[in-house]
Amino acid sequence: MGMGNLISEAWQKTKDQAVPSVPRGLGLLCLIFNIILPGWGTIIASVQAGDAATGLLGVVQFLSSALLVGYIFSVWWGILIFNRSKHHEAMLLGISIYSQEP
């Protein structure tokens, strides 16, 4: 994958708030890392999911954390990762979390 494609994919993921799906425990760890060391939780999630574009977002979060906007972006992304991790097992099994069937 070329750098231009990687940047384009990272931008699209940011617009769509498309975070990788990780197990719940790792999701909590990623949130904590993104609060303490901005971007590192995103990088950890990207490695676990094998997603280079998300890894690039983690690097951007880390490098821009000196600016308040980078830190806020990192914490928000950590919250999104954690929220998605709550449904990780259901997604792996192909079960809809919105189903009303018993």
SVG drawing of the C-alpha trace seen along z (x, -y; Angstrom):
<svg xmlns="http://www.w3.org/2000/svg" viewBox="-37 -23 42 40">
<polyline fill="none" stroke="black" stroke-width="0.4" points="0.0,0.0 1.4,-3.4 1.7,-6.3 -0.9,-8.2 -3.4,-5.4 -2.5,-5.0 -3.1,-8.7 -6.4,-8.6 -7.6,-5.5 -6.6,-7.1 -8.6,-10.3 -11.6,-8.2 -11.4,-6.3 -11.3,-9.6 -14.4,-10.9 -16.3,-7.7 -15.0,-7.2 -14.1,-3.7 -12.0,-2.2 -10.7,1.3 -12.6,4.0 -10.5,5.4 -11.4,7.6 -13.0,5.7 -10.0,5.9 -7.7,4.5 -10.3,1.8 -10.1,0.6 -6.3,0.7 -6.3,-1.3 -8.5,-3.9 -6.2,-4.2 -3.1,-4.4 -4.8,-7.1 -5.4,-9.2 -1.9,-8.8 0.2,-8.5 -1.9,-10.0 -1.9,-7.9 -0.4,-4.8 -3.7,-3.1 -4.7,-3.7 -1.3,-2.2 -1.8,0.9 -5.3,1.4 -4.0,1.0 -1.3,3.6 -3.9,6.1 -6.2,5.5 -3.5,5.4 -4.6,1.9 -1.8,-0.3 -4.1,-3.3 -5.2,-3.3 -1.6,-3.1 -0.9,-6.2 -3.7,-8.0 -2.1,-6.9 1.2,-8.4 -0.6,-11.7 -2.3,-11.7 1.0,-11.3 2.9,-13.9 0.1,-16.5 -0.6,-15.8 1.5,-18.8 -1.4,-20.7 -4.6,-20.3 -6.4,-19.1 -4.2,-16.0 -4.8,-15.0 -8.6,-15.5 -8.5,-13.4 -6.6,-10.7 -9.0,-10.5 -12.0,-10.6 -10.5,-7.7 -9.8,-5.8 -13.5,-6.1 -14.6,-4.9 -12.2,-1.9 -13.5,-1.0 -17.2,-1.4 -16.7,0.8 -14.8,3.4 -17.9,4.0 -19.4,5.7 -16.3,7.4 -17.3,11.0 -20.8,10.5 -19.2,9.1 -16.9,12.1 -19.8,14.4 -21.9,12.4 -24.6,11.6 -26.4,8.3 -26.3,6.4 -29.4,4.6 -31.5,7.7 -34.7,7.9 -35.0,11.7 -34.4,13.7"/>
</svg>
